[in-house]
């Protein structure tokens, strides 16, 4: 039987064929990408560590996320710009927004990446419409992330301010009260095929506590999961590439909004990285990662 004509293949079939052509099948190469110390964070940086963010930077970052949410609703009032307490309450009570109450709209069972807040976030971060308001929001957000990388992440990575590679678009998490758990226990290496040099910088934009927060073990495979309990202006560094982490059913009366940003020291980036599937590097500098020195 003749091979199927490539012109009749679906997009996913063409992509699968392309991946198979470049797939690395030598297990020694795959193993080396996971164990070579040149491409790993130093052992002492793999431990969980809480950190503080300068007040003005933390407040500006939270205000920008609120403005992004409002850009998706067409809400032009200034309620989101009053004070710290107002912003805290606004984010903690997102599930009470009209049409979003779990009891009224089953919002508690929506996939975590398909909420209107995620759609607004994606619309700004991936804006190709040329709308000035969205462009301005995106630029403001990018400037704040670069400042975060230079002033906060660099010391936590023990490198200079121009030597950080950081995730261009941090992952937005919105965990509202629900009867369904958001996500599953995982590591970023197994579930998402990330480089092991990455460290996770988890930043809640409102209070994270009890069952609305993230649970993280202290070392790979230990299983001693404890909740990360932080307030706005704080964050947690952990080695999410190898350390398991997960959420639980949020049975509190509070929504948790947080950012999950991955970063690494520039010199630990592996340009020849092959993931556990044998696939060559997928996440590149200038695309997935931005350089704090540029």
N, C-alpha and C positions, 0 to 999 in steps of 0.2 A: 504494500500500500504506500502510495506516495505521501511524503510529508505535506501537511496542510499548507497551502499557499499563504505566505505572510500577509498578503493583502486582505485575506478573509479573517485574520485573527482579530480578536478584540484587543483593546488597549492593555488590559491586565495580562492577556496571554503574551503580547509582545514584550511587556515588561518582564514577565517571568522568564521568557527566553533570553532576554538580555542579561538578566541576573545569572542564569545558569551558565552563560558563556564566560562570565567573569568570576565565577565562584571559585574560591580557593578550597582545595580538598585535602591539603596537608594538615593534619591535626596538630603537628608541632608548631606550625606558624600561628594557628589560632590560639594555642596555649601560650605561646610567647607573648602575644598581644595582651594577655591577661596577667602575666606574671613578671614581665620585664620591669624592674624597679625604675628605669628611666621614664616610664610612662605610667607611673602610679603616684598618688599623693604620698608624702612622707608618712610613716606609721603614726607619728604623734598628731598629725592633722586629721586622721581618720576617725578620731573619737568625737562624739557629740560635743558641741560647744555653743552655748547661748551667746548672743552678742547684741549690742545696742546700735541703733541708727541715730545719727544726729536729728534733733527734734524737727528742724526746718526741712530736712530732706524727707523724713518719715511723713510729715504732714503734707508736703507737696506731692509725694508719691500717692498717698491715700486720696487727696483731693483730685488728682488726675484720674485715678480709677473711677471715682464717683462721677466725674465729668464724662468719662467714656460711657459709663452706664446710662447717664442722662442723654447722651447723644443718640442712643438707640431708642429712646422713648419719646423724643421730641419735647422733653420737659425743659423749658427755658427759665424756670424760676430760680431764685438764688438760695433756696432752702439748704442746698448742699454746701454753702459757703459760710455758714454762720460761725461755728466754733467746733472745737474738738469733740465736745459732748454730743453735738448734733450729728456729726459724721459717724461717731461710734454707734449711736442709736440707729441711724439710717442703715448702716451696713448690717448690724445685728438683727434688724427687723426687715430685711429684704423680703423674706417670705410672706410678709404682711402687705406687700404692695398689691394694688388692685389686680385681680385676675391671677395672682401667683400664690394665694393661700392654698397649702396642700389639701385642706378639707374641701375647698371650692373647686380647684382645678386639677387636682392630682399632681401638682407641681413636684411633690416629694418623690415621684416615681419617674420624672423625666431623666433621660441620660444626662450625666453631669456636664457634657460639653455642648448640649443643645439648648441650654436655657437662653432667654433673651439677653442676659448679661454676657454670656459667652459670645453670642452673635454680635453684640455691640463691640466687644473687645476685639474680635477677629476683624470686624469691619474697619476699625481704626488701625490696628497693627498691620493689616494686609491691604490697606486702602489703595485701590487702583482707580478710584472714581475721579480723583483730582479735586474733590470738594475742599475748599479752603479750611473749613472748620475741622474736618477730619485730619487734614494735613498738619494743621497747627497742633492738634492734640497728639498726633503721632510724634511730631518733632519734640514737643514738650516731654513726652514719655521717654523717648530715646535719650534726651539730654539728662534726665533724672537717672536712668539706668546706667549711663556712662559714669555719672558722678558717684553712684552707688558702687560701681566696680572699682573706681579709683580710690575712693575714700574709705570704703568699708570692706569690700571683698579682698582687696590687695593685702592689707595687714593680716587678714584671716588666712590668706594663702601664703603669707610670709614672702611676698615679692614686692617689687616696686609698683608704683601706680600705673605705669605704662606696660606692665607685663601680665595682664589678666586677659584671658579669653572668657567671655561670658555669653550666655544665651541671649540671642537677639530679641526673642519674644518669650518671656517667662510664661510658665503654665499658670493659668488662672483657675483657682479652685473656689467653688461656691457650694458649701455644704449646709443645706438648710434642714430644719427639723423634718424627719422622715421616718418611715417604717422600713426603708430599704437602704442598705449600705452603699456608699459611693466608692466604687472601685474595689480591687482585691489586693491581698497581700502580694508584694512583689519586690524585686530588685530591678534597678534600671538596666543592668547588664542583660539579664535574662528576658525581661518583658519588653524592653525598648531598644536593646542593642546599642547602648551608649558606651563610650570609651571609659575604661576604669580610672582614668586620671581625674574625672569629674568629681566635684563635691557639690552637694545640694545645699542651697541657702534658702531656707523656708521662712517666709515672712508673712505673718498674719497682719491684716489691716484692721482687725478688731479683735476683741478678746478671744483667745483660743483656750478652751478648758474642757475637762471631763470628756464626754462623748461627742463633742463637736469638733475635736481636734485630731491631729495625726498621732499614730502610735509607732514608735521606732525602737528596734532592739539596739543594744549597746555595741555589739560586734557581730560579724557574720555568723549566722546559725545559732546564736546563743539563745534566742527566744525570750529574752527578758523584756518584753514590750512594756513601755510606760508612755503615758500621754505627754505630749509637749504642751506645756501650759505657759503661755506668753501673752503679753499685751501689745497693743499698737506701739511701735517704736522699738520692738525687739525682734530678734530672729534666731534661728537655730541652724548651725552648720552640722551636716552629717554626711557620711559616705553612702548615699543612697544607691550607688552603683552596685555595692556588695552587701549592704545592710538592709534587711527586710523592713518594710514599712507598710502601713495600711491605715485606713479609716475604719470606724465602726458605725453602727446605726446611730445617727444623731437624734437622741431622744431628749435633748435639751429643748428649751424654747428660744434658742438663739442660733441665727445663721452665722457661720464662720466663712469669711472671705480671706483668701490668702494667695500669695504668689510663690511659686516653686521655680527658683532660678538655679541653673547649673552653671558652674564655672570651674576653671582650672588655671594653674600657672602656665603661661605660654610655652615654657620650655618642656612641659610634659605632654604636649599635644603630639599624638602619633599620626603622622601623615600617611603611614602605611598600615593603619589599623584595619584588622579583619575581625568581624564580629563572630559570635559563636556559630552562626549559620554558614560561615565561610564567605560572607559578603564583604567586599572591600568598603572602604570609608564612604559613608553616606552623608555625614554632617561635616560641612566644610567651613573654614574661616572665611568671613565675608558673607556667609549665607546663614547657617545655623548659629555660628559663633561670631561675635564682634570682638575686635581688638581694642582694649582700653587705651592703647598708645596711638591710635589712628584718629 
